[in-house]
Amino acid sequence: MEEAAELANYLPLSFKTPKEQEYIEFLWDAFETNYTNGKYQFAFLAYHMLTMSFVYFNIWQIKQTEPGDFEKGLIGFGRDEKALTEATSPFAFSIVPERTMLRFLKLIACDNGKIGTYVKLVDDRNNSAHPNGNIYFSTQAAVDIKIAEILRVVDEIQAHSRPVIERCYREFLLKSHDPDEREYSGANDQIREALIHANYMSQKDIAFCLLHDLKDLRGRAEFPNVETLHQELCAAYRDA
């Protein structure tokens, strides 16, 4: 159970709507309740849904930060292209089969071999969710092995997302450096709302921001304010 909780570090710290947050909390409760009561197959189903939510949040960050790449990734989606382009929430991606949606991870340099591994997790979920007479996860040991596999995959996807997060953070710093022109004059408010909330950022995403190298911005007129804003992020979230 303790290892499974690590997934929370990859999920957003803030959601666009209370309904989205309620949904994620519902899945956590479903996982914990079933795990504690030995209903490991149902615990796995809830955990997999949390994992696919993580994938949707990552694809959403690509859509927001790299819209050109996202549009290229839409080739072959046919009837779903308009809905994906006009999506206003990561959960709107659920209209596309999960196995198909995973193809977007090619945009962050996940190759076919890796995506094939991720698809296998979807197949495991599908097998577990159908009335086929099989209990695939009848013991804690069995589901713990699968959780460890899921966390390895999640961490791998997170590592591939680093360039997107760093690009997002760089744009945030340049757009938000001036207290008189940004949405919130207070640095912490601006970080919380315009960076973390607006981009569904997780603790793992923020870790990339904390390590972001500002050297390419040195010499620019806005650099002192940019550096101050970055220091505010470090002070508020380094030990979070």
FIMI-502771 format. One record per residue (C-alpha): y, x, z; chain; residue number from 1; residue in three letters. Coordinates in nm, 3 decimals. Layout:
# residues N
yy_xx_zz_chaine_num_residu
Y_X_Z_A_NUM_Ala
...
This chain:
# residues 240
yy_xx_zz_chaine_num_residu
0.000_0.000_0.000_A_1_Met
0.240_0.282_0.087_A_2_Glu
0.184_0.454_-0.247_A_3_Glu
0.227_0.126_-0.433_A_4_Ala
0.572_0.082_-0.277_A_5_Ala
0.691_0.384_-0.476_A_6_Glu
0.737_0.153_-0.774_A_7_Leu
1.044_0.005_-0.601_A_8_Ala
1.230_0.332_-0.666_A_9_Asn
1.197_0.269_-1.039_A_10_Tyr
1.329_-0.088_-1.026_A_11_Leu
1.698_-0.189_-1.027_A_12_Pro
1.904_-0.169_-0.710_A_13_Leu
2.109_-0.464_-0.832_A_14_Ser
2.036_-0.756_-1.062_A_15_Phe
2.255_-0.959_-1.294_A_16_Lys
2.170_-1.289_-1.127_A_17_Thr
2.017_-1.404_-0.796_A_18_Pro
1.735_-1.562_-0.999_A_19_Lys
1.633_-1.223_-1.138_A_20_Glu
1.628_-1.070_-0.792_A_21_Gln
1.431_-1.367_-0.658_A_22_Glu
1.173_-1.317_-0.933_A_23_Tyr
1.118_-0.949_-0.848_A_24_Ile
1.099_-1.029_-0.477_A_25_Glu
0.844_-1.304_-0.554_A_26_Phe
0.624_-1.055_-0.740_A_27_Leu
0.643_-0.806_-0.453_A_28_Trp
0.547_-1.077_-0.207_A_29_Asp
0.257_-1.186_-0.430_A_30_Ala
0.134_-0.828_-0.453_A_31_Phe
0.161_-0.757_-0.081_A_32_Glu
0.004_-1.087_0.026_A_33_Thr
-0.294_-1.055_-0.206_A_34_Asn
-0.342_-0.686_-0.130_A_35_Tyr
-0.334_-0.745_0.246_A_36_Thr
-0.584_-1.031_0.216_A_37_Asn
-0.826_-0.843_-0.004_A_38_Gly
-0.750_-1.039_-0.322_A_39_Lys
-0.712_-0.718_-0.517_A_40_Tyr
-0.743_-0.862_-0.866_A_41_Gln
-0.445_-1.091_-0.805_A_42_Phe
-0.260_-0.804_-0.639_A_43_Ala
-0.309_-0.604_-0.959_A_44_Phe
-0.173_-0.890_-1.171_A_45_Leu
0.149_-0.904_-0.967_A_46_Ala
0.182_-0.525_-0.972_A_47_Tyr
0.139_-0.519_-1.348_A_48_His
0.413_-0.778_-1.387_A_49_Met
0.644_-0.559_-1.179_A_50_Leu
0.551_-0.267_-1.404_A_51_Thr
0.629_-0.458_-1.723_A_52_Met
0.960_-0.562_-1.567_A_53_Ser
1.033_-0.191_-1.525_A_54_Phe
0.955_-0.141_-1.894_A_55_Val
1.191_-0.425_-1.989_A_56_Tyr
1.470_-0.275_-1.780_A_57_Phe
1.423_0.060_-1.957_A_58_Asn
1.431_-0.102_-2.300_A_59_Ile
1.742_-0.295_-2.196_A_60_Trp
1.913_0.034_-2.109_A_61_Gln
1.831_0.158_-2.460_A_62_Ile
1.977_-0.162_-2.605_A_63_Lys
2.299_-0.119_-2.406_A_64_Gln
2.346_0.255_-2.441_A_65_Thr
2.193_0.326_-2.783_A_66_Glu
2.246_0.001_-2.978_A_67_Pro
2.200_0.177_-3.312_A_68_Gly
1.858_0.308_-3.213_A_69_Asp
1.765_-0.032_-3.072_A_70_Phe
1.848_-0.200_-3.403_A_71_Glu
1.631_0.051_-3.587_A_72_Lys
1.350_-0.031_-3.346_A_73_Gly
1.373_-0.396_-3.450_A_74_Leu
1.226_-0.321_-3.792_A_75_Ile
0.903_-0.516_-3.821_A_76_Gly
0.987_-0.771_-3.552_A_77_Phe
1.067_-1.037_-3.812_A_78_Gly
1.125_-1.375_-3.651_A_79_Arg
1.205_-1.224_-3.309_A_80_Asp
1.478_-0.989_-3.434_A_81_Glu
1.768_-1.230_-3.378_A_82_Lys
1.649_-1.329_-3.029_A_83_Ala
1.610_-0.966_-2.925_A_84_Leu
1.948_-0.869_-3.064_A_85_Thr
2.123_-1.155_-2.886_A_86_Glu
1.927_-1.120_-2.561_A_87_Ala
2.147_-1.143_-2.250_A_88_Thr
1.879_-1.039_-2.001_A_89_Ser
1.591_-0.790_-2.000_A_90_Pro
1.357_-1.077_-1.922_A_91_Phe
1.436_-1.226_-2.264_A_92_Ala
1.209_-0.957_-2.406_A_93_Phe
0.914_-1.156_-2.274_A_94_Ser
0.919_-1.366_-2.593_A_95_Ile
0.748_-1.071_-2.765_A_96_Val
0.387_-0.978_-2.681_A_97_Pro
0.384_-0.692_-2.430_A_98_Glu
0.168_-0.470_-2.651_A_99_Arg
0.429_-0.506_-2.928_A_100_Thr
0.730_-0.457_-2.699_A_101_Met
0.591_-0.122_-2.586_A_102_Leu
0.663_0.011_-2.935_A_103_Arg
1.030_0.035_-2.837_A_104_Phe
0.937_0.328_-2.614_A_105_Leu
0.913_0.537_-2.931_A_106_Lys
1.294_0.536_-2.913_A_107_Leu
1.271_0.759_-2.605_A_108_Ile
1.015_0.992_-2.767_A_109_Ala
0.696_0.837_-2.628_A_110_Cys
0.438_0.914_-2.897_A_111_Asp
0.159_0.689_-3.019_A_112_Asn
-0.092_0.851_-2.786_A_113_Gly
0.115_0.770_-2.480_A_114_Lys
0.194_0.420_-2.597_A_115_Ile
-0.178_0.366_-2.653_A_116_Gly
-0.234_0.451_-2.287_A_117_Thr
0.033_0.203_-2.183_A_118_Tyr
-0.122_-0.067_-2.403_A_119_Val
-0.453_-0.012_-2.224_A_120_Lys
-0.285_-0.126_-1.901_A_121_Leu
-0.182_-0.447_-2.075_A_122_Val
-0.541_-0.496_-2.188_A_123_Asp
-0.662_-0.443_-1.831_A_124_Asp
-0.418_-0.710_-1.714_A_125_Arg
-0.528_-0.950_-1.987_A_126_Asn
-0.895_-0.903_-1.897_A_127_Asn
-0.817_-0.963_-1.530_A_128_Ser
-0.615_-1.276_-1.602_A_129_Ala
-0.878_-1.457_-1.811_A_130_His
-1.163_-1.669_-1.671_A_131_Pro
-1.436_-1.437_-1.798_A_132_Asn
-1.647_-1.432_-1.484_A_133_Gly
-1.556_-1.073_-1.392_A_134_Asn
-1.380_-0.939_-1.085_A_135_Ile
-1.256_-0.600_-1.201_A_136_Tyr
-1.083_-0.508_-0.877_A_137_Phe
-1.309_-0.619_-0.594_A_138_Ser
-1.229_-0.330_-0.360_A_139_Thr
-0.918_-0.162_-0.229_A_140_Gln
-1.037_0.169_-0.372_A_141_Ala
-1.060_0.019_-0.721_A_142_Ala
-0.709_-0.125_-0.721_A_143_Val
-0.565_0.189_-0.559_A_144_Asp
-0.700_0.395_-0.849_A_145_Ile
-0.530_0.160_-1.094_A_146_Lys
-0.203_0.169_-0.897_A_147_Ile
-0.207_0.549_-0.909_A_148_Ala
-0.257_0.532_-1.286_A_149_Glu
0.031_0.285_-1.322_A_150_Ile
0.265_0.504_-1.119_A_151_Leu
0.178_0.804_-1.335_A_152_Arg
0.266_0.601_-1.645_A_153_Val
0.588_0.471_-1.489_A_154_Val
0.698_0.821_-1.396_A_155_Asp
0.621_0.943_-1.747_A_156_Glu
0.831_0.667_-1.904_A_157_Ile
1.109_0.738_-1.655_A_158_Gln
1.113_1.105_-1.753_A_159_Ala
1.147_1.008_-2.120_A_160_His
1.440_0.780_-2.035_A_161_Ser
1.651_1.063_-1.895_A_162_Arg
1.863_1.124_-2.210_A_163_Pro
1.954_0.753_-2.223_A_164_Val
2.055_0.747_-1.857_A_165_Ile
2.259_1.065_-1.891_A_166_Glu
2.439_0.926_-2.198_A_167_Arg
2.509_0.603_-2.010_A_168_Cys
2.643_0.796_-1.711_A_169_Tyr
2.863_1.020_-1.925_A_170_Arg
3.019_0.718_-2.093_A_171_Glu
3.072_0.556_-1.754_A_172_Phe
3.256_0.863_-1.622_A_173_Leu
3.485_0.879_-1.924_A_174_Leu
3.564_0.508_-1.916_A_175_Lys
3.604_0.484_-1.539_A_176_Ser
3.785_0.802_-1.440_A_177_His
4.131_0.644_-1.411_A_178_Asp
4.166_0.425_-1.096_A_179_Pro
4.460_0.243_-1.254_A_180_Asp
4.272_0.133_-1.566_A_181_Glu
3.914_0.066_-1.456_A_182_Arg
3.781_-0.265_-1.323_A_183_Glu
3.785_-0.156_-0.957_A_184_Tyr
4.032_0.089_-0.810_A_185_Ser
3.786_0.198_-0.541_A_186_Gly
3.538_0.458_-0.667_A_187_Ala
3.241_0.315_-0.476_A_188_Asn
3.310_-0.036_-0.607_A_189_Asp
3.336_0.094_-0.963_A_190_Gln
3.010_0.286_-0.930_A_191_Ile
2.826_-0.005_-0.775_A_192_Arg
2.946_-0.269_-1.023_A_193_Glu
3.021_-0.092_-1.352_A_194_Ala
2.741_0.163_-1.338_A_195_Leu
2.453_0.049_-1.121_A_196_Ile
2.483_-0.330_-1.146_A_197_His
2.589_-0.342_-1.511_A_198_Ala
2.305_-0.116_-1.625_A_199_Asn
2.020_-0.228_-1.398_A_200_Tyr
2.002_0.123_-1.256_A_201_Met
1.727_0.225_-1.019_A_202_Ser
1.719_0.496_-0.754_A_203_Gln
1.533_0.713_-1.005_A_204_Lys
1.807_0.655_-1.263_A_205_Asp
2.071_0.754_-1.011_A_206_Ile
1.877_1.074_-0.944_A_207_Ala
1.939_1.170_-1.308_A_208_Phe
2.309_1.093_-1.264_A_209_Cys
2.329_1.308_-0.953_A_210_Leu
2.193_1.604_-1.150_A_211_Leu
2.411_1.546_-1.453_A_212_His
2.589_1.862_-1.571_A_213_Asp
2.961_1.806_-1.625_A_214_Leu
3.025_2.139_-1.796_A_215_Lys
3.082_1.986_-2.142_A_216_Asp
3.370_1.783_-1.994_A_217_Leu
3.553_2.079_-1.844_A_218_Arg
3.885_2.146_-2.009_A_219_Gly
3.949_1.779_-2.085_A_220_Arg
4.259_1.624_-1.930_A_221_Ala
4.051_1.362_-1.748_A_222_Glu
3.808_1.612_-1.597_A_223_Phe
3.959_1.622_-1.244_A_224_Pro
3.919_1.245_-1.211_A_225_Asn
3.574_1.257_-1.368_A_226_Val
3.465_1.522_-1.121_A_227_Glu
3.604_1.320_-0.830_A_228_Thr
3.414_1.012_-0.944_A_229_Leu
3.094_1.214_-0.976_A_230_His
3.143_1.354_-0.627_A_231_Gln
3.184_1.001_-0.494_A_232_Glu
2.848_0.909_-0.648_A_233_Leu
2.688_1.214_-0.488_A_234_Cys
2.834_1.134_-0.148_A_235_Ala
2.721_0.772_-0.158_A_236_Ala
2.373_0.805_-0.312_A_237_Tyr
2.241_1.158_-0.266_A_238_Arg
2.057_1.069_0.055_A_239_Asp
1.982_0.707_-0.035_A_240_Ala
